[in-house]
């Protein structure tokens, strides 16, 4: 069986639907994942997320952007989200390793693609309309930097009131 190596860029813990989606992209081929997660908590990112929430008509989410953790708290939450995601991927029988990135995510992505000789990059995010409009989102910028195919996927929403799905 052929093995496929994917670098997976995420911004929050994977849902079960996300895990199923990325692990079945290549049919029956065995997949290994190298996950990069950038903790949230940057002021500029918070503003862009609030604008995206407003564009989607999610006023409550836009109002809660001010509650996004910053600094060490964001890093701690990022580490938990990364561990949850790695365990979920491994639970499907896939190989999964990961790390947090804090500065220069595209440089970290390019280095990891080269380090693991990746076949592709999967960027799994919520919609970011402002960044996408100006081609400043991770996937658009990565396409010009990493030298392998970059696939942009939208993460599946968590179930409201029910916790992680």
Secondary structure as UniProt FT lines:
FT   STRAND          3..10
FT   HELIX           16..23
FT   TURN            24..28
FT   STRAND          30..38
FT   HELIX           43..55
FT   TURN            56..57
FT   HELIX           59..64
FT   HELIX           65..67
FT   HELIX           71..90
FT   TURN            91..93
FT   STRAND          95..101
FT   HELIX           105..116
FT   STRAND          120..125
FT   HELIX           129..133
FT   TURN            134..135
FT   HELIX           138..142
FT   TURN            143..145
FT   STRAND          149..154
FT   TURN            160..162
//
